Amino acid sequence: MIKNLQLLRSEKGLSQQKLAEMLNTTQQNIFKYEKTPSEPDIATLIKIADIFNVTVDYLIGNSEIKEKNAKLNAVILTEKETRHISLWRTLPDDIQESMDALISSIKKDV
């Protein structure tokens, strides 16, 4: 069973029949994918994921990351930023809060 297929299909306003036509399969197969342990081949899974712009992992319920390119949108940290974060995590909570306040006040002035 493709765990998130029915949800994705309804979010996009697609009927089982319309999705079947897009995949060149039958409405009965879409029903089976949604309601029974029957699963499509990997090529069909990839096509379905492409239609909904999600990862195959999200489609089959192995991930909560829905967006296909979510990892591509991640920020790449510099070495200095990584070092600052590592140091930050070692600070006690009260010092972290003081640092937050300091950074906020500096940012307001800039």
Secondary structure, DSSP 8 states (H G I E B T S, - for coil): --TTHHHHHHHTT--HHHHHHHHTS-HHHHHHHHHSS----HHHHHHHHHHHTB-HHHHHTS-S--BTTTGGGS----HHHHHHHHHHHHS-HHHHHHHHHHHHHHHHH-
